[in-house]
Amino acid sequence: MALDDILLEAEEKMIKTEEVVQHEFSSVRTGKASPGLVENIMVEVYGSHMRIRELAGITAPEPRMLVIQPWDATTVHPIEKAIQKSNLGLNPTIDKKFIRIVLPELSTERRQEFSKIVKKMAEDGRVAIRHVRRDTMEALKKDAKNGGVTEEDVERAEKEVQKLTNDYIGKIEAHLAHKEKEIMTV
């Protein structure tokens, strides 16, 4: 595999890692309602586990309210149970064929808890990026051992991988700072 291909693959993996971290951040609640908060909660229906977004439409008609409208009325109660078990501190209420969730005001302790959760998500993202760096460095050394690549090219590629790693860890740090500010804003 050519050095450029190895570097491109590494960058693609780092981009995906950054996107995953951002998506995980969206599931952590701030002061306003967001469908991302509940869309990935797993519900046991039809003999298997499915995400809420696969079973219902999720809207935020008001800044502190979510409305979940299941496509099949028989899934209302399983969705309610899954939300209660999700440990997000949400209390769903069933209104005929809808589920309403009014988001309570966040206490300072709860905000600090969410901040810790977000920091752990960010750390997981940084670790994943470092794993990509390690795997890429191993691939570069293996490529150099197989011949056809000069020592200078390998060193240049290793510096490029380190630069990518620093860039993407910096991006995750920026997302973390933004999310923490969002969480702690009353």
Steps between C-alpha positions, in 0.01 A plus 500: 500500500636844409584747775238745373233229518599416857480868598162545326358197677627631835340840440168339402499298823577812703219691328257216583620500862437875526149453354422221748609718792283787375202266464554365852513857630158567347351229721608689812230738604542873542228748593307449177318204350668315213380183322861376522443460871274195459535383140759230576329350804447128437143370531405133524220449246402234249738253664812712441663828600444810288587867540218745572579686175416178311162472676372856522523861395670723757433874510576789733191726475619712794849576634455265799267234359540195279210324331545143380238374257536123441402372157342196665277578801594167666856625554401792725546313830830327405641840394388654829670220699822534300514875566445444872780238510737722299633675812466844340274630777203536264139437595287416193122534508267324261235714333290262288732409209778742593770507762584840646818572687530828687863565581548612859731785591854369548648526848864597548584144609334355190690746279829392659403136448432567130831684477682190631315280249600730214865502616502120497353497146772742389770287661365192320522697174861606571592139578339384173702758307821385672415142400467614139841668532657185643351277229611745230856515636513119499375493141766755400779297662371181339491675162858623553614151596352355180718742305430754231473786746789712619569573864442873434154430355406295805619775736304761303190280513541442875520877556186541289318236708602677821379832357163339409476350849564838663247670270220254572567488874484881489165484320361264765627738770318788328176298481541409868552863605191605303285221646616568856417868458157401365438264794608746768303796357191550710 
